[in-house]
Amino acid sequence: MTDLTANLDRLAPLLRQFRESGVGNHIAGQRSQATSGTHFTNTSPVDETEICAVARSGEDEIDAAARAAKAAFPDWRNLEGASRKAVLHQIADAIEARADDIAVLESWDTGQPIRFMAKAALRGAENFRFFADRAPAARDGHALPSPTLMNVTTRVPIGPVGVITPWNTPFMLSTWKIAPALAAGCTVVHKPAEFSPLTASLLVEICEAAGLPPGVLNVVQGLGEEAGRALTEHPDIRAIAFVGESKTGSAIMRQGADTLKRVHFELGGKNPVLVFDDADLDRALDAAIFMIYSLNGERCTSSSRLLVQSSIADDFLAKLTARVENLKVGHPLDPATEIGPLIHATHLSKVAGYFDTARREGAAIAAGGTVPEGPGHYVAPTLFTKATNDMAIARDEIFGPVLTAIPFDTEEDAIRIANDTAYGLTAYVWTNDLTRALRVTDRIEAGMIWVNSENVRHLPTPFGGVKASGIGRDGGDWSFEFYMEQKHIGFATGPHKIPKLGQG
Ligand code: NAD
């Protein structure tokens, strides 16, 4: 990712292709447009220009994709694990070979700075490799002998599954769901977010060129209420892996009720970072800034509430303010840029709306709080101080580069405030007192907690949230637990006594 000009040069021919062909569906190995012929327009958050037309699909296209996934399922399921492993590694190789193309497209489509997107494609490849290596053992089970039976368990893939993804880091998140599903032996229908359709259409082409059989991965573009809804209601789709907003998760649960869908939800967050006065404050400052201002703050694991001990708050917040004011807002394809434009005009007005909310609620705006002149959906990185946890700026997931700082006095206060939220995805604790770290992490309601660290993902560990932040876990074997069914088989080891009915 050398410089802005080189990145724009790399992007230009890719955009030309998309402009000419539009973004269509990919079903049973074939590219197609929506059968109704309708489309919607995808624009770049950078300068609001049109990128391309995108197929606006609905029930018909979802039905065709679900049928394709169903037809491809037996062969893919029956393929030896070692062969699935080989195909998935070939896909990882192919993603790595296109990593720079994926990175510039993702930046242009989402507004995410290239400094982060450059690694997103490589992390996508790593997801394929990690689950590829686990494919051969995915079906392994237990032997649980009883006095009369040899009981064994094995796992079998659940069937065709639906994957519905959001617009923040769409490529990486899609691979995070699709790779374990394929490794488990499931086939997939993917419905990408309407605001960021480009890299999903690239991914399926990369997969098939690398040897994935047609129909194993299908992509249907469209709106959530149309294509997304149809996918969650389709009877041939056995499970839905969903990443997105909490309220969409509730809707999907309702929509999937009639067909008894198994669901896996990775939802929103309002994650606290707790900074105690005994912590390494310089490192805490770096991590707190990174976890809310990287990826434009459009990040489910962002530390959007800073709980800072009153005894150090003034000094900590002064240093924080200076750093926030110094963040480099700019073109996302410029490697120097730290904050790019937000995904969409509607999202910009949602985020910017909280500036007025903060003023109305009586918080102070220590940094930012402004919307620069367009074009582009830019917002100044913002820090709210003098906030309390009952304010909307402390309760709502704003999903932008916006941090709400709340002081606390005691450890007990910190835990109470941290848990006083509808969400429970992550928490970050900064303290050098080991016993405090043990107490606090034990009592915080969150699926993932890091102590003296920013979020560092390790693929074998469980990823997911509690409360309104989600249901289920990804990572390690937890992903296979979702995409596979446990099966028990009991073999009689001898002529044990069988109750005789109907003999008088
Ligand atoms: P969203 O819920 O609006 O949309 C996500 C996807 O769901 C899109 O593809 C959309 O088209 C689809 N969808 C919308 N309505 C639907 C319906 N009725 N039926 C089926 N599908 C439907 O979310 P978003 O705005 O795209 O993404 C941001 C959200 O995602 C934030 O809340 C963020 O915290 C969350 N997120 C969570 C994680 C996590 O791991 N917990 C990771 C990334 C993002």
Residues whose N, C-alpha, C, O or C-beta is under 5 A from the ligand:
A	BS01	NAD	I164 T165 P166 W167 K191 P192 A193 E194 G222 L223 G224 E225 G228 R229 V243 G244 E245 S246 T248 A251 E266 L267 G268 G269 C300 S469
